[in-house]
């Protein structure tokens, strides 16, 4: 059957032309090279296709939930006390408590210590989050979900059922499980003295949100709960967007103050700083941070929070405007190689290099 909109004759001609091109390539003196080229193209396309199929199964079917439950069981057995040792940050009447969950995720409790009210961010292990709620002696009234992936949303059902008045917030575009209160860009959630603003940051998923706790009511720094948008010296993968989309989302958080505390969704600091050293080996701020991170990780201590001011100094994904990165990546993608990269192209190139670095 011909493809929709293609006459059978045109499809036949196109197929013959493609077959002829392949035969010419394979029969040429550089046929070995041609074979390698064709094989690499085929493998690259196959990997992309297999990934898209796997990603769809994970996000759209019950198989994703089963995979999450398996991850949860393994992590609880391997890390009965959590993958990292965390320290809460106590401000004037507000407490931020990181909770290590799964193999490298972080959930968070944001607590109004006067009203004894708590908000949970990305509570993927309901057992660990509930243990922290009971230890703190607080009432869970809201869940803020950055995006739909099970390693961030897996605890929504159990916690919302256990805490009858608990509301589940997130983007309606993302298919977040047990969502009760949809949020749009710049909507504000108020809990006690806590004022938390949702910011739309698509790219990792279509409806990804980050949450900004306003520091003014408690006379302290603002806190950014970044999910899978931004990590210490890294950024999330672009699963449901383009490099341009992700760049725009990163620019959204770049507009926040330098003293904003960054509370990421994963413990990726050592790996990310290692890659940053590949593209900016002379960056002294990165080197100092790496030394501190390595000391922390030797004792399995958490590396969060960072600050946005720090991230601007060494996170390559926030430095796409810097000439040093342009020079480090060599000639631009144009036909002559002398027209440089756009910021979006630079971001995409960094992501590709990061994947290669991780696979070594």
Buried (B, 14 or more C-beta within 10 A) or exposed (E): EEEEEEEEEEEEEEEEEEEEEEEEBEEEEEEEEBEEEEEEEEEEEEEEEEEEEEBEEBBEEEEBBEBBEEBBEEBBEEBEEBBBEBEBBEBEBBBBBBBBBBBBBBBBBBBBBEBEBBBBBBBBBBEBBBEBBEEBEBBBBBBBBBBBBBBBBBBBBBBBEEBEEBBBBBBEBBBBBBBBBBBEEEBEBEBBBBBBBBBBBBBBBBBBBBBBBBBEBBEBBBBBBBBBBBBBBBBBEBBBBBBBBBBBBBBBBBEBEEEBBBBBBBBBBBBBBBBBBEBBEEBEBBBEBBEEBBEBBEEBEBBBBBBBEBBBBBBBBBBBEBEEBBEBBEEBBEEEEEEBBBBBBBBBBBBEBBEEBEEE
